[in-house]
Structure formats: C-alpha cells, structure tokens
C-alpha cells in the first residue's frame, strides 16, 4: 500500500458541493495513478491527497469500486469527447484517423495516470463494472477506427483490398496505453 508523499498533497476547500467533490476525487485518483499502481491506491491515500478524511471520501463514494467506476466513466467520456471533436473537424477519413490518434495521445499526455488505470482494470481477473466500462470504451474506439477505415477505402484514400478489421486492430494497437514509469 502507498502513503501519499508531500508533493502529492493538494490544498482543497473543505466544503464543496457533492458533484464537485466527486470530480475532485476522480482527479485525485488520476493524479495518484501517474506515479502509483492503481491497485495500490487506497481510499486513505485518496483522502490524504485531497486533504480530507477517509470518511469524507466515503460520503460521496460508498466503495472503492464506485470510485473506480467514476474514474473509468470520466476517462471514457473525456477521451471520446475529444475524439469526437477531432474527428468531426477533419476534412477526410484519413485526416480523421490522424486526429483521433493525436487526440488520444494528447489526452494521455495531459493525464499520465490514465494508462496505468486502464491497464490495471483490464488486467483484473474478476469481472467488474469498471472493467466493463473500459472494455466498452475500447470497443467503441475500435468501431470508430473501423468505420473511418471503411470510409477511407470507399473514398479511395486507402486500397480497396485493405482488411479493415485487421487494420483497425493494428491501429488501435498503436495507441495502446503505456504507463508512465
């Protein structure tokens, strides 16, 4: 288990609306995950990083699993929002694929704890809601890439014989998340 180091401590207001406190909890987990394995991040460490008691964290999230679910939803929604915006602004399917790739990279660069969190959830042996959220998110990304590849083939930007499914798997594989060391 980890203890929160002084450089990870943040000053937070003690009274925030529930929505803001939940968001701050998610931010704390993502920040802690940049330097710690998510399996080692305890609710005590989260509370310390937020300058709260463990009880205050449990007031907004009854279990650690619910915290992880909120984190996974935040990652999936935040990343897909960026991807959607980038893809919609692109002038062609190939430019959209490039924009999708860069949106992923920029998101991870802005939130270096995200790769460690996602990989940790995917490696869990037991099924969980947070693992299903990550799997659904990755499936949605793969579907988006497949559609863009099919569109690029249709518009003559890619060879008509391209195996779209295999290409999508390889493309998504290039944006696999490598945790910060």
C-alpha positions as CSV (number, residue, x, y, z in Angstrom):
1,X,0.0,0.0,0.0
2,X,1.1,3.5,-0.6
3,X,1.4,6.6,1.5
4,X,0.8,9.9,0.0
5,X,4.0,11.9,-0.4
6,X,4.1,15.6,0.5
7,X,4.5,16.7,-3.2
8,X,1.2,14.9,-4.0
9,X,-0.7,16.8,-1.3
10,X,-3.1,19.4,-2.6
11,X,-5.0,22.1,-0.8
12,X,-8.7,21.7,-1.4
13,X,-11.6,23.6,0.1
14,X,-13.2,21.6,2.9
15,X,-16.8,22.3,1.7
16,X,-17.7,21.6,-1.9
17,X,-21.0,20.6,-3.5
18,X,-21.3,16.8,-3.9
19,X,-20.7,17.0,-7.7
20,X,-17.5,19.0,-7.3
21,X,-16.3,16.7,-4.5
22,X,-16.9,13.6,-6.7
23,X,-15.0,15.3,-9.5
24,X,-12.1,16.2,-7.2
25,X,-12.0,12.5,-6.1
26,X,-11.7,11.4,-9.7
27,X,-8.9,13.9,-10.3
28,X,-7.1,12.8,-7.2
29,X,-7.1,9.1,-8.4
30,X,-5.9,10.0,-11.8
31,X,-3.1,12.2,-10.4
32,X,-2.1,9.4,-7.9
33,X,-2.1,6.9,-10.7
34,X,0.6,8.8,-12.6
35,X,3.1,7.6,-10.0
36,X,1.4,4.6,-8.3
37,X,-0.2,1.4,-9.5
38,X,-3.9,1.8,-9.2
39,X,-4.2,-1.4,-7.2
40,X,-2.0,0.3,-4.5
41,X,-4.1,3.5,-4.3
42,X,-6.2,3.2,-1.2
43,X,-9.1,5.3,-0.1
44,X,-6.9,6.6,2.6
45,X,-4.3,7.8,0.1
46,X,-7.1,9.4,-2.0
47,X,-8.4,11.2,1.1
48,X,-4.9,12.4,2.0
49,X,-4.2,13.6,-1.5
50,X,-7.4,15.6,-1.3
51,X,-6.7,16.9,2.3
52,X,-9.8,15.1,3.6
53,X,-10.6,12.3,5.9
54,X,-11.4,8.8,4.5
55,X,-14.9,9.2,5.8
56,X,-15.4,12.3,3.7
57,X,-14.4,10.3,0.6
58,X,-16.9,7.5,1.6
59,X,-19.6,10.1,1.9
60,X,-19.6,10.6,-1.8
61,X,-18.4,7.1,-2.9
62,X,-19.6,4.2,-0.6
63,X,-16.9,1.8,-2.1
64,X,-13.6,2.0,-3.8
65,X,-15.2,0.2,-6.8
66,X,-17.6,3.1,-7.1
67,X,-14.6,5.5,-7.2
68,X,-13.0,3.3,-9.9
69,X,-16.3,3.3,-11.9
70,X,-16.4,7.1,-11.8
71,X,-12.8,7.3,-12.9
72,X,-13.4,4.9,-15.8
73,X,-16.5,6.8,-16.9
74,X,-14.6,10.1,-16.7
75,X,-11.8,8.7,-18.8
76,X,-14.2,7.2,-21.4
77,X,-16.4,10.2,-21.7
78,X,-13.5,12.7,-21.7
79,X,-11.5,10.9,-24.2
80,X,-14.4,10.1,-26.5
81,X,-15.5,13.8,-26.3
82,X,-12.0,14.8,-27.5
83,X,-12.0,12.1,-30.2
84,X,-15.5,13.1,-31.4
85,X,-14.5,16.7,-31.7
86,X,-11.3,15.9,-33.5
87,X,-12.9,13.5,-36.0
88,X,-15.8,15.9,-36.8
89,X,-13.4,18.7,-37.6
90,X,-11.4,16.5,-40.0
91,X,-11.9,17.0,-43.8
92,X,-11.4,13.4,-44.7
93,X,-11.4,9.9,-43.2
94,X,-7.6,9.7,-43.2
95,X,-7.3,13.1,-41.5
96,X,-9.9,12.0,-39.0
97,X,-7.8,8.9,-38.2
98,X,-4.8,11.2,-37.6
99,X,-6.9,13.5,-35.5
100,X,-8.2,10.5,-33.5
101,X,-4.7,9.3,-32.8
102,X,-3.5,12.7,-31.8
103,X,-6.5,13.3,-29.5
104,X,-5.6,10.0,-27.7
105,X,-2.0,11.0,-27.3
106,X,-2.8,14.5,-26.1
107,X,-5.3,13.2,-23.5
108,X,-2.8,10.7,-22.1
109,X,-0.1,13.4,-22.1
110,X,-2.4,15.6,-20.1
111,X,-3.4,12.8,-17.7
112,X,-0.4,10.4,-17.4
113,X,-2.2,8.3,-14.8
114,X,-4.8,7.2,-17.3
115,X,-2.7,4.4,-18.9
116,X,-1.9,2.8,-15.6
117,X,-5.6,2.9,-14.5
118,X,-6.9,1.4,-17.8
119,X,-4.3,-1.3,-17.9
120,X,-4.9,-2.2,-14.3
121,X,-8.6,-2.6,-14.8
122,X,-8.1,-4.7,-17.9
123,X,-5.8,-7.0,-16.0
124,X,-8.2,-7.6,-13.2
125,X,-9.2,-11.3,-13.3
126,X,-12.6,-10.8,-11.8
127,X,-15.4,-9.1,-13.7
128,X,-16.3,-5.6,-12.5
129,X,-18.3,-2.7,-13.7
130,X,-15.2,-0.6,-14.1
131,X,-13.6,-3.3,-16.3
132,X,-16.7,-3.5,-18.4
133,X,-16.6,0.3,-18.8
134,X,-13.0,0.1,-20.1
135,X,-13.8,-2.8,-22.4
136,X,-16.8,-0.9,-23.8
137,X,-14.7,2.2,-24.3
138,X,-12.0,0.2,-26.2
139,X,-14.7,-1.5,-28.3
140,X,-16.2,1.9,-29.2
141,X,-12.8,3.2,-30.2
142,X,-12.2,0.2,-32.4
143,X,-15.6,0.6,-34.0
144,X,-14.8,4.3,-34.7
145,X,-11.5,3.4,-36.3
146,X,-13.1,0.6,-38.4
147,X,-15.7,3.0,-39.7
148,X,-13.1,5.6,-40.6
149,X,-11.0,3.0,-42.4
150,X,-14.1,1.8,-44.3
151,X,-14.9,5.4,-45.2
152,X,-11.3,6.0,-46.4
153,X,-11.5,2.8,-48.6
154,X,-14.8,4.0,-50.0
155,X,-13.4,7.4,-50.8
156,X,-10.2,6.0,-52.4
157,X,-7.9,7.1,-49.6
158,X,-6.9,3.5,-48.9
159,X,-6.6,0.4,-51.1
160,X,-9.9,-1.3,-51.6
161,X,-8.5,-4.7,-50.7
162,X,-7.4,-3.5,-47.2
163,X,-8.6,-5.8,-44.4
164,X,-10.5,-3.1,-42.4
165,X,-10.8,-5.3,-39.3
166,X,-7.1,-6.2,-39.2
167,X,-6.1,-2.6,-39.9
168,X,-8.4,-1.4,-37.1
169,X,-6.8,-3.8,-34.6
170,X,-3.3,-2.7,-35.6
171,X,-4.3,1.0,-35.5
172,X,-5.8,0.7,-32.0
173,X,-2.7,-1.3,-31.0
174,X,-0.5,1.6,-31.9
175,X,-2.4,3.8,-29.4
176,X,-2.2,1.3,-26.6
177,X,-1.5,3.0,-23.3
178,X,1.9,2.7,-21.8
179,X,2.0,3.7,-18.2
180,X,4.4,6.4,-17.1
181,X,7.5,5.0,-15.4
